[in-house]
Structure formats: C-alpha cells, structure tokens
Amino acid sequence: MAARAYWQGQIRLALVSIPVEIYSATRSGAQISFHQIHEPSGKRIKLEKTVPGVGAVDTDEIMKGFEIEKGEYVLLDQDEIDAVKLESKKTLELTQFVDAHEIDVLYYEKPYFVVPADDLAEEAFIVLREALRRTKKVGLGQLAMRGREYVVSLKPCGRGMVLETLRYTDEVNKAQGYFRDIPDAKPEPELLELAEALIEKKAAPFDPRGFHDRYVDALKGLIDRKRKAKGRRIIEDKDAGAARSGSNVVDLMAALKKSMEGKSGTAAADAELAAAKKKPATRKPAARKPATRKRA
C-alpha cells in the first residue's frame, strides 16, 4: 500500500508554483508499551471522560472550548476550526534563503520528504532543487499543517528535497541561562592534544545501523525473565555497570592516556574519562605485621 501524503499543496517562488506532496521522513522506533492494570483482578484499567455532576459522556457530546474567564468557555466544533482561512494551508511561499549553518540545530524539529505531485511539476521541481544545491542555500517559509502553522526550511536531498519544521523563537530556551556557570577557561595544551588524538582515533563515517535502543532490549529481557519467574519480583543489580569505578584512573591526564592505549574499550570507561577529576593518588597504609619474639 502506497504511503499517504502528509500534506499536498504547492511551493511558490515568486511567480513560479510547483505542486508537491510531502511525506514523513521518520517513524517511531521499537518501544515497549505498558497498560495500567488493576492488580487484584488482573484486568486492564479503562479511562472514561466524565463531567462533574453528570458522569460519563459520549464522544459526540464533546466540543473544543477556549477558556476566556474562569469556568466560561467559547465553544468551537471541528468544522469551524478547519474552515479558518490561511494561505499557507495550501501554499508554501519561500520568502527567504539562508546558509544552512546560520540555523541553530536547536530550531530543527521534524523532517519530511518532498516530491513533485505529478509529471508536469518535475521540471520546475528539479530546477529549484539544483538552484538550492548550487547556491548552498536553504529556503525558508511558513506552512500550515494539522492545526498549526510552522516555520519550515527546504533543502536538496538526493533526487528530492527535505522540508524540516522549525521551532519558533519562544519555543527555544536560551543557552546562556544553563551555561553561565561554566568557567571561561582554556584547557592545558597537552590535555587538549590528547583529547583531539582520542577523537581522531575513534573517528569513523556515520552509520546509523551501528546504534540501537539498548533500553528496549533490556526491558524485553526483563519481561521475559518476569514471565518465567511467574510473578516473582525481579530487581536488576544497580552496581553491575559500576564495576570499574574503583580503578586506578584518578586524574584526567591518566584517563586520556589510558584511553589512547586502547585499555578502555567500554562505555563505562568512556564515562570514567568524562567524570575523572584531578586529585592526588592516595595509597592505603600497608598492613602492619605482628611483632615476633626471639627465643632465648
């Protein structure tokens, strides 16, 4: 079954209109879903929509309401909301072009594939795609989808293009409030060189297939063990992953050198590198041997 277009409309650049369709470029990964269960009966809990003093209500009796004063609402049905006139519901007008690096990564939200809607749109679509590629620019505009208007970016991607929804300014927290307490200090040259060498050592082309959700795997394992245990409570050993915490790495220099030697091939060792603090090594006092008496 062919995928269903998430949005259909046209991209407009000055007097040029290009009919397009966009499709979601991502999907939800594997995840474990839990239900709320009434333990004594073992039955699933159902949630009902109720009104105080009335009780449970039918879905067709529910409308959307905007509270203008405490307890006073303006009621709207879905047809009234859908009828709101907004040009960007059917047209994405490219109003600005910027260098890709000018858009902070914090603003990017979700990607969509963009394809020409029909054969007649292909020529204009390809011209726009290649113009963006040659100028190394990203197109910006606004687009209404599923109940809200987004700022979006448009850029080439293979034979097609990718549209990404962007967050508005008031949706992005200012970094200064979180980073202000980090000292503005320069690292020691030798430490910096070691860190750079370690990064180069671990550098490789990005391959998303090399990563998977280990938490989901662990939950699946827990569920399987719980099923076999016939309800017996199972608690993971929280200290199992901290076995290396008592190692002899006591400062950042030692941690970096040890990493370069290839002795820290685990995630735990990498975390150890980040958490290591400069402090002098301490030795435990040697155990004193009991005194012995010479025989006369």
N, C-alpha and C positions, 0 to 999 in steps of 0.2 A: 504494500500500500504506500503510495507516494506521500511524502511529508506534507503537512498542511502549512501554507504560508502564515507567518505570524502577523504580517502586515502587507497590504497591497496598496500601491499608490504611485507617485512619480517623484523623481528627483528633478529639481528645477535649477538651472544655472543660467541666469539672465533670461533670454528668450527661448532657451532650449529645455524641453521637458522630456524626461526619459522614464517610461513606465517600468517599474521594478517590483520585485517581491522580496521580502526578507524572511529568513528562517533562523531559528535559534541555533547558534553555533555550539552550544554546550548542552549537557544533560546531567541530571543528578547521578552521582556515582552510587556504588553499593553502600547501603546503610541498613542498620538494624532498627526496626520499628517495634516499639513496645506498646501494649494496650494496658489500660488500667483495669485491674482485676479485683473483685471482692474476694478476699482470701478465704473467709469461712465457707462460701458456697462455690468458689472457683469460677464464678460467672463474670463475664465482661460487664463493666460499668457503662451505662448509656447516659449521655448528657442531653437534657431536654431544655428547650428555650421556654422560659416561663415569664409571666408578668405578675408582680406582687398584687395579691388580692384577686387575681384572675386564674392563675395556674398555667398549665401548659397551653401553648398556642400553635396554630397551624402555620406552616411556612408562608402560605399565600396571604396571611394576615399581617405579614411583616413588611414595613417600609423603611427607607433610609431617612433619618432625621438629623438636622443640624441644630444643636442647642444654641439659642440666642440669649436666653436667660435661664436661670436655674429652674429646671423642670418644664421649660417651654421650648418647643421644637418647631422648625419649619420642615414639613414632610415632603419628600420627593419620591416619585416612582422611577424605575429604571429607564422608562421611555423618555421621561423629561431630561434625565441626565445624559442619555445617549444623543439627544437632539441638540445639545449645546454646540453652537457653530464655532469651529476653529479650523482655519485653513490648513494647519499642519496635521490635521487628521487624515488628509489625503495627499498632501504635498510636502516634501522635504526641500525647502529652498536653501541652497548653500549660500550663506551670506558672508563668510569669511574663510580665509585659508591661512594656516599657520604651520610652522615647523613642528614636527612630531614631538621633539624634545621639549617644546615650550609647555606641553600639557603635563602637569604633575601626575604621576602614577596614581595618586590618591583619588583623582577625579574619575578614573575609569571604573565602570560598573559591570556591564554585561555586553558580550559580543554577539553579532548576528551576521549571517551570510547574506550578501546582496547579489541578486541575479537579475538579468533583464527579463521582463514579463513576457515578451514574445520576440519573434524573429525581427520585426520591424524596429525594435528598440536596441538591437545588438550593436549596430554601428555607432550610435551616439554613446552607448554604454562603454564600448571599448575605447573611444576617443577620450572620454572623461577619465577612465582608469589609467590610460597611458600618460595623459597630461599630469595627473597626480603623481605618477611614478617618476616622470622625468623632472618635474619641479621639486620632488621630495616634500610635497606639502600634504597637509591633512585638511579636508573640508569640514566646516562646522555649520550647523543649522539647528532647527528645533522641529521635533516630531511628536505628535500626539498618538499614544498607544495605550490601550487597556486602562482608560480612566485617568491618565495624567500626561502632561507634556514634558518631554525630555530635551535636554541639550544633547546633541549627538555628533560624533566625528565619523568621517568617511575616508577610508584609505584603501589602496590596492591590496589584493591578496590572491596570488596566483592568477588564474584566468578571471576571477571575480573581484569583488570588493568586500570589505568588512565594515559594518557600521557598529559603533560602540556607544552605548548610552553613557552619559557623563553625569556626575553628581553636580548639583548646584552649590554655589559658594557656601550657603548656610548649612549644607549637609556635611561639610568637611571641617573637622576640628583643626585649630591652629597648632602646628607642631611646637611652637615656642613654649607653650604652657607645659609641655611634657619634657622638653629638652633643656630648659633654662638652668637646671641644677647640675648638668653635666659640665665638668670643668673644661675651659678652653685651653687645653694643654697640648704640647707637641710630644709625640712619643719618642723614646730613645731610638736613635738610628739603627742600632743593632737589633733591637726588638722588631722594628718595622721591617727590616730586611728579612728577618726570619719568617715573619708573618707573610710577607709577599712571596717568599720562596715556597711556603707551605701551600698558599693559594695556587701558585703555578703548578705545584706537584699534583694537586687534586683537580686541576682544570680539565674539562672534557666537554665535548659537544652536548647540548641539552637533549636528553631523550626521556620524554615523559613516561615511557613504558618502564623505566627503571624505578618508578615510585608506585606504591600502592598504599591503601589505607590499612595500616597495621592495627589500628584500634578496632576496626570492624572485624579483622581476623581474630583478635583476642576475644572480642565479645562472642563470636561464633564458637570459639573454643570453650568459653565459659558456659555457654548454653548447652553445648554437647556434654560437658562434664556434669553439669547440673542435672541433665536428663538421666544420665547413667547413675547419678548418686541418689535418684529417686527422692528429690526434695531436700536432701541434706545440704545445709548451708556451706557455701564454698567461699573462702576469702583468699585472694591472691597474697603471696608473700611480698609485702611492700619493700622489703630490703633486698629482694633478689637482684634488682637492677643497680644497686649501690655497692656492689661487691668491691669496686675499685676505689671507693672513697678513702681507703686507708693507705693509698700508695705513697711512694716517697717523693712525688712531684709536689714541691712546696712553693715554687715561685713561677712566674710567667716565663722567664728565660728557660728554665728547666723543662717546662711543659712544651714550649715551642721546639726545643732541641730534640726532645723525645719523640715528638710528632714527626719531625723531619727524618728521624732514624727509622720510621715505619713501625714503631712499637705500639702505637695507639690506633689500631685498626677498627675500633668500635665507636659507636655513637657515644657511649659512656665516656670514652677517653676524650672525644671532641668536646663534650660538655665540661669535662675536667679542665681542658685548656681554657675555656671561656671563664670558668669560675675560679681559676687559680689566683691567689693573691701573693703579693710579695711579703714574705715573712721569713725570719731566720729558721733554719732547720733546728729541731730540738731532738736531743738524744735522751733515751731513757737511761737512768743511772744503772750501772751494772750491778747485778745481784751480788751481795757480799757473801763470801764463803764462811762457814762456821769455823771458829778458831779451833786448832787441834793442839793437844798437849803431847810433848815428847816424854816417852817413858824413861825413867831413871835407869 
